[in-house]
Amino acid sequence: MAGRGLSKRSTAAQKSTPDTASAGMTNDERATELSEVVGHHVRTFRKELGLSLRGLSERSGLSIGFLSQLERGLTSIGLTTLRDLASTLGRDITEFFDEAALESAAAERGSADADVISTAVRPRSPGVKTDSADRYFTLTRATGEHTSQYISGERTYRMLSKRAGGLVLEPMIVSIAPGSHSDVEVHAGEEFAYVLQGQLCYTVEDVEHRLLPGDSLHLKSSIPHSLYNDTDEVTVVVSVVTPRLF
């Protein structure tokens, strides 16, 4: 159940974090914060390739107006669309969420808004070993301290692991609103889903499988698949995917 399969091209991605940097922020403020981060990287990666907005528009199929607004942080982008745009730019989707790079760029420019941007950078969580991939360890308590939450339309992704480089697994708790569905997806990696609450219809190679609480599913993401919450209740799923989406 990758974020790829759980996102819709028309939905807007926004992030909420329960840490100090995001305390007291509304969902709209968090969405704006994320849009600025993503937009910064889209503009940076486009310029590194020597592309104009028109050139990127022709390659990606996205309008010039949308790309212009995206780069300026004036609009948001769905996770599936961002994945496609990342592929067009030759980047991993995780690179578009690097807030530290945005802070660094602002500091180098000496812009007046550097102090504002820096407040969006999450402090390094204590106890996370990032000096070596072989020595990585993280412990996340039930309180959810220092974890991130991403909202994409009718789906909410709560990260179960802190951010660090060189990791492969993306463990999440995903809440799927009634009526939420995804298009058929085919991509690299693997997906595992375990239903905690509600029901979920998972279609794999045109065969529909209804998952109830306690049911699980594991597949190679290269197999055509889609999902649909066709009930009137929110479905909650433990999802582990590779590669990492955020």
C-alpha positions as CSV (number, residue, x, y, z in Angstrom):
1,M,0.0,0.0,0.0
2,A,2.5,2.6,-1.2
3,G,1.8,6.3,-1.0
4,R,1.8,6.0,-4.8
5,G,-1.2,3.7,-4.7
6,L,-2.9,5.7,-2.0
7,S,-2.6,9.0,-3.7
8,K,-4.8,10.5,-6.4
9,R,-3.5,12.8,-9.1
10,S,-6.0,15.5,-8.2
11,T,-5.4,15.5,-4.5
12,A,-3.2,17.9,-2.6
13,A,-0.5,16.7,-0.3
14,Q,0.1,18.5,2.9
15,K,2.1,17.7,6.0
16,S,1.5,18.0,9.7
17,T,4.1,17.3,12.3
18,P,3.4,17.1,16.1
19,D,6.8,18.5,16.9
20,T,7.7,22.0,18.1
21,A,8.1,23.5,14.7
22,S,4.5,22.8,13.7
23,A,2.8,23.2,17.1
24,G,-0.3,25.3,16.8
25,M,-0.4,25.3,13.0
26,T,-3.6,24.8,11.1
27,N,-3.8,22.3,8.3
28,D,-3.8,25.2,5.7
29,E,-0.6,26.5,7.2
30,R,1.0,23.1,7.1
31,A,-0.1,22.7,3.5
32,T,1.5,26.1,2.6
33,E,4.7,25.1,4.4
34,L,5.0,21.9,2.4
35,S,4.1,23.6,-0.9
36,E,7.0,26.0,-0.4
37,V,9.4,23.2,0.2
38,V,8.3,21.2,-2.8
39,G,8.1,24.2,-5.0
40,H,11.7,25.2,-4.1
41,H,13.0,21.8,-5.2
42,V,11.0,21.7,-8.4
43,R,12.5,25.0,-9.4
44,T,16.0,24.0,-8.4
45,F,15.9,20.6,-10.2
46,R,14.4,22.2,-13.3
47,K,17.1,24.8,-13.5
48,E,19.8,22.2,-12.9
49,L,18.6,20.5,-16.1
50,G,18.6,23.8,-18.0
51,L,14.8,23.5,-18.6
52,S,12.4,26.4,-19.0
53,L,8.9,26.1,-17.6
54,R,7.7,25.4,-21.1
55,G,10.3,22.7,-21.5
56,L,9.3,21.0,-18.2
57,S,5.6,21.4,-19.2
58,E,6.2,19.6,-22.5
59,R,8.1,16.7,-20.7
60,S,5.7,16.3,-17.8
61,G,2.3,17.1,-19.4
62,L,1.6,19.7,-16.6
63,S,0.6,23.2,-17.7
64,I,3.0,26.1,-17.5
65,G,0.7,28.0,-15.2
66,F,0.4,25.1,-12.8
67,L,4.2,24.6,-12.7
68,S,4.8,28.3,-12.1
69,Q,2.4,28.4,-9.2
70,L,3.9,25.1,-7.8
71,E,7.4,26.6,-7.9
72,R,6.2,29.7,-6.0
73,G,4.5,27.6,-3.3
74,L,1.1,28.9,-4.4
75,T,-0.5,25.5,-5.1
76,S,0.0,21.9,-3.9
77,I,0.5,18.7,-5.9
78,G,-0.8,15.2,-5.4
79,L,1.6,12.5,-4.4
80,T,1.1,10.4,-7.6
81,T,1.6,13.5,-9.8
82,L,4.7,14.5,-7.8
83,R,6.1,11.0,-8.3
84,D,5.7,11.3,-12.1
85,L,7.2,14.8,-12.0
86,A,10.2,13.5,-10.0
87,S,10.7,10.8,-12.6
88,T,10.7,13.5,-15.3
89,L,13.3,15.5,-13.4
90,G,15.4,12.3,-12.7
91,R,15.0,12.6,-9.0
92,D,13.7,10.5,-6.1
93,I,10.4,11.8,-4.7
94,T,11.9,12.0,-1.2
95,E,14.3,14.8,-2.4
96,F,11.3,17.1,-2.8
97,F,10.6,17.0,1.0
98,D,14.1,18.0,2.1
99,E,13.4,21.1,4.3
100,A,17.0,21.5,5.3
101,A,18.0,22.3,1.8
102,L,15.4,25.0,1.6
103,E,16.7,26.5,4.9
104,S,20.3,26.4,3.5
105,A,19.3,28.1,0.3
106,A,17.5,30.9,2.2
107,A,20.5,31.4,4.4
108,E,22.8,31.7,1.4
109,R,20.5,34.3,-0.2
110,G,20.3,36.2,3.1
111,S,16.7,36.7,2.3
112,A,14.4,38.4,4.8
113,D,12.3,35.3,5.1
114,A,15.2,33.0,6.1
115,D,14.2,33.0,9.8
116,V,10.6,32.1,8.9
117,I,11.7,29.2,6.7
118,S,14.1,27.9,9.3
119,T,11.2,27.3,11.7
120,A,9.8,24.7,9.4
121,V,12.9,22.5,9.8
122,R,12.3,19.8,12.3
123,P,14.9,19.3,15.1
124,R,16.9,16.1,15.0
125,S,15.2,13.6,17.1
126,P,17.2,12.3,20.1
127,G,18.2,8.7,19.9
128,V,18.3,8.5,16.1
129,K,21.7,7.1,14.9
130,T,22.5,8.5,11.5
131,D,26.2,8.3,11.4
132,S,26.1,4.9,9.7
133,A,23.3,2.9,7.9
134,D,24.5,-0.2,9.7
135,R,24.0,1.5,13.1
136,Y,20.7,3.1,12.5
137,F,18.2,2.8,15.4
138,T,15.0,4.6,16.1
139,L,12.2,4.2,18.7
140,T,8.8,5.8,18.3
141,R,6.5,5.9,21.3
142,A,2.7,5.7,21.1
143,T,2.6,9.4,21.8
144,G,3.9,10.0,18.3
145,E,6.5,12.5,19.3
146,H,8.7,13.7,16.5
147,T,6.8,11.8,13.8
148,S,5.4,13.3,10.7
149,Q,1.9,13.1,9.2
150,Y,1.1,13.7,5.5
151,I,-2.4,14.4,4.2
152,S,-3.2,13.7,0.6
153,G,-6.9,14.4,-0.1
154,E,-8.9,11.6,1.4
155,R,-5.9,9.8,2.9
156,T,-3.7,10.5,5.9
157,Y,-0.2,8.9,6.3
158,R,1.3,8.8,9.8
159,M,4.9,7.9,9.7
160,L,6.0,5.2,12.2
161,S,9.7,5.8,11.7
162,K,11.8,9.0,12.0
163,R,13.6,10.3,8.9
164,A,17.1,9.2,8.1
165,G,19.1,8.7,5.0
166,G,19.9,5.3,3.4
167,L,16.7,3.5,4.6
168,V,14.5,1.4,2.5
169,L,11.3,0.5,4.4
170,E,8.6,3.1,4.9
171,P,6.3,2.0,7.8
172,M,3.1,4.0,8.1
173,I,-0.4,4.0,9.5
174,V,-2.8,5.1,6.7
175,S,-6.3,6.3,7.3
176,I,-8.5,6.0,4.2
177,A,-11.7,8.0,4.0
178,P,-15.0,6.4,2.8
179,G,-15.2,6.4,-1.0
180,S,-11.4,6.9,-1.5
181,H,-9.9,4.9,-4.3
182,S,-6.8,4.8,-6.4
183,D,-6.1,4.3,-10.1
184,V,-4.4,1.1,-11.2
185,E,-0.7,1.4,-10.3
186,V,2.5,-0.3,-11.4
187,H,5.8,0.8,-10.0
188,A,9.0,-0.5,-8.4
189,G,9.1,-1.9,-4.8
190,E,7.0,-3.9,-2.5
191,E,3.8,-3.2,-0.5
192,F,2.5,-4.8,2.7
193,A,-0.9,-3.8,4.2
194,Y,-2.5,-5.0,7.5
195,V,-6.0,-3.8,8.2
196,L,-6.6,-2.5,11.8
197,Q,-10.1,-1.0,11.3
198,G,-12.7,-1.1,8.6
199,Q,-12.6,-2.8,5.2
200,L,-10.5,-2.4,2.1
201,C,-10.9,-3.7,-1.4
202,Y,-7.6,-4.4,-3.0
203,T,-7.6,-5.3,-6.7
204,V,-4.5,-7.2,-7.9
205,E,-4.3,-8.2,-11.5
206,D,-8.0,-7.6,-12.0
207,V,-8.9,-9.8,-9.0
208,E,-10.7,-8.1,-6.1
209,H,-9.7,-9.0,-2.6
210,R,-11.7,-7.7,0.4
211,L,-9.5,-7.2,3.5
212,L,-11.2,-7.2,6.9
213,P,-9.6,-6.4,10.3
214,G,-6.7,-8.8,10.9
215,D,-6.2,-9.5,7.1
216,S,-3.0,-8.6,5.4
217,L,-1.6,-8.4,1.9
218,H,2.0,-8.4,0.5
219,L,2.8,-7.9,-3.2
220,K,5.5,-6.8,-5.6
221,S,4.4,-3.3,-6.7
222,S,5.2,-4.2,-10.3
223,I,2.0,-6.2,-10.3
224,P,-1.0,-4.0,-11.4
225,H,-3.0,-3.1,-8.3
226,S,-5.4,-0.6,-6.9
227,L,-7.5,-0.1,-3.8
228,Y,-10.9,1.2,-2.8
229,N,-12.7,1.9,0.5
230,D,-16.3,1.2,-0.6
231,T,-17.7,1.5,2.9
232,D,-19.1,4.3,5.0
233,E,-16.4,4.1,7.6
234,V,-12.7,5.2,7.7
235,T,-10.3,2.3,7.1
236,V,-7.1,2.2,9.1
237,V,-4.2,0.2,7.7
238,V,-0.6,-0.5,8.8
239,S,1.3,-0.1,5.6
240,V,5.0,-0.9,4.9
241,V,6.4,-0.1,1.5
242,T,9.6,0.1,-0.4
243,P,11.2,2.3,-1.5
244,R,10.5,5.1,1.0
245,L,8.0,7.6,-0.3
246,F,8.7,10.6,2.0
